[in-house]
Amino acid sequence: MDPVLVKKLQAKCAKDVPVNSVTQELDVRTPNAFDNKYYFDLIAKQGIFKSDQGLIEDAQTNRTAVRFALNQAAFFDQFARSMVKMSQMDVLTGNAGEIRNNCAAPNRRSSDLLNAADDDQGFAADA
């Protein structure tokens, strides 16, 4: 990460600053504009998240990220295509999907817990 940005972030997150009062834009150049400057940030090692910075550092995504940094029209075109594609996805309704409490893991359902308890009782009875 860019050492100048590191110092700015460290100052923002000083021990005497309440945690719930700290905010940080993900696009450090033009946080209030929709443009391709986010990709410039990545080239300058100013990605806030390691996963974002990985777009430049990874061989598979570097070419696209650099192209978007150098060509705003290409970024806008791909963004528009992606939004259209996303809008055509079918929405899951009823029990066909879930809004996860934790994105990394499915929600626990009470029926799952009951089934697990029933299974455990069966094993205990066999022992």
C-alpha positions, 0 to 999 in steps of 0.5 A, spaced: 500 500 500 502 507 498 506 509 504 502 516 504 495 513 504 497 508 510 499 514 514 493 518 512 489 511 514 493 510 521 491 518 523 484 516 521 484 510 526 488 513 532 486 510 538 483 516 541 478 516 535 471 513 536 471 507 532 463 508 529 465 515 527 471 513 522 469 513 515 473 511 508 471 512 501 473 506 497 475 511 491 480 516 494 481 520 488 474 522 486 469 519 491 463 522 489 464 521 482 462 515 478 468 514 473 474 510 472 479 513 477 478 507 482 482 503 477 487 509 478 487 508 485 489 501 484 495 502 480 498 507 485 497 502 490 491 505 494 486 500 494 483 500 501 481 493 501 486 487 499 481 484 495 481 490 491 488 491 490 488 484 488 485 486 481 492 489 479 496 484 483 493 478 480 495 476 473 488 474 471 485 480 472 490 485 471 489 486 464 482 488 465 483 493 471 489 497 467 484 497 461 479 500 465 484 505 468 486 507 461 480 507 458 474 510 461 469 509 455 471 501 456 469 501 463 463 505 462 461 500 456 462 494 461 459 496 467 453 498 463 453 490 460 454 488 467 448 492 469 443 489 464 446 482 465 444 483 472 437 485 471 436 479 467 437 474 473 431 471 476 429 473 483 429 467 488 422 468 491 419 464 497 423 458 500 428 458 494 433 463 497 435 466 503 438 473 505 444 471 509 446 473 516 453 472 514 455 472 507 460 466 508 455 461 511 448 459 510 443 461 515 441 456 520 434 454 520 430 451 526 428 445 522 436 444 521 437 444 528 431 439 530 434 434 524 441 434 527 438 433 534 434 427 532 440 424 528 444 425 535 439 422 539 439 416 534 447 415 535 447 416 542 441 410 543 446 406 539 452 406 543 
